[in-house]
Amino acid sequence: MIPPLNVECFTCTQEANDQLPQRERVWRVPGWRVAHSFNSSLPGWVVVVPTRHVESFEELSTEEASVLGELLRDLTVALKSVTGCQKTYVILLAEAEGFTHMHFHVVPRMENLPSDRRGTGIFAYLKEEPLTSHERDQIAGRISAALSSL
């Protein structure tokens, strides 16, 4: 049995919203939703969130974990196509205040990435002026189209 949504959780509240903009609904598969990061200056930085309240990896069902694996692979293929990245970083922390709902950052790792932005330095893109809603909607549409073609 899937537990009810935790209404205290912002992510869970978003799952109940059928009118999300493109940037918040890049892609959906059973149990998961992909959104473009709201606070990144890097085009293509997406976040994968479960559609039910989950705080830790072991809370996933076998099916959810299986779907996640395929989704992460497909996102990497799509991001390579859309952004020209060399590979992706996949990051799970779920520690920030207000963001304990488990989520995965899937970050395009560009070939010309400065050395100070490699590895955990990638988080510097979260400290700059973020992309506009319009920019995020545009890149989200391109990622969605790339995923549709897989």
Secondary structure as the mmCIF struct_conf table of DSSP 4:
data_model
#
loop_
_struct_conf.conf_type_id
_struct_conf.id
_struct_conf.beg_label_comp_id
_struct_conf.beg_label_asym_id
_struct_conf.beg_label_seq_id
_struct_conf.end_label_comp_id
_struct_conf.end_label_asym_id
_struct_conf.end_label_seq_id
HELX_LH_PP_P HELX_LH_PP_P1 ILE A 2 LEU A 5
TURN_TY1_P TURN_TY1_P1 VAL A 7 GLU A 8
HELX_RH_AL_P HELX_RH_AL_P1 PHE A 10 GLU A 15
TURN_TY1_P TURN_TY1_P2 ALA A 16 ALA A 16
TURN_TY1_P TURN_TY1_P3 ASP A 18 GLN A 19
HELX_RH_3T_P HELX_RH_3T_P1 GLN A 22 GLU A 24
BEND BEND1 VAL A 26 VAL A 26
STRN STRN1 TRP A 27 VAL A 29
TURN_TY1_P TURN_TY1_P4 PRO A 30 GLY A 31
STRN STRN2 TRP A 32 HIS A 36
TURN_TY1_P TURN_TY1_P5 PHE A 38 ASN A 39
BEND BEND2 SER A 41 LEU A 42
TURN_TY1_P TURN_TY1_P6 PRO A 43 GLY A 44
STRN STRN3 VAL A 46 PRO A 50
BEND BEND3 THR A 51 ARG A 52
BEND BEND4 SER A 56 SER A 56
HELX_RH_3T_P HELX_RH_3T_P2 PHE A 57 GLU A 59
BEND BEND5 LEU A 60 LEU A 60
HELX_RH_AL_P HELX_RH_AL_P2 THR A 62 THR A 83
BEND BEND6 GLN A 86 GLN A 86
STRN STRN4 LYS A 87 LEU A 92
BEND BEND7 ALA A 96 ALA A 96
TURN_TY1_P TURN_TY1_P7 GLU A 97 GLY A 98
BEND BEND8 HIS A 101 HIS A 101
STRN STRN5 PHE A 104 ARG A 109
TURN_TY1_P TURN_TY1_P8 GLU A 111 ASN A 112
HELX_RH_3T_P HELX_RH_3T_P3 SER A 115 ARG A 117
BEND BEND9 ARG A 118 ARG A 118
HELX_RH_3T_P HELX_RH_3T_P4 GLY A 119 LEU A 126
BEND BEND10 LYS A 127 GLU A 128
HELX_LH_PP_P HELX_LH_PP_P2 GLU A 129 THR A 132
HELX_RH_AL_P HELX_RH_AL_P3 SER A 133 SER A 148
TURN_TY1_P TURN_TY1_P9 SER A 149 SER A 149
#
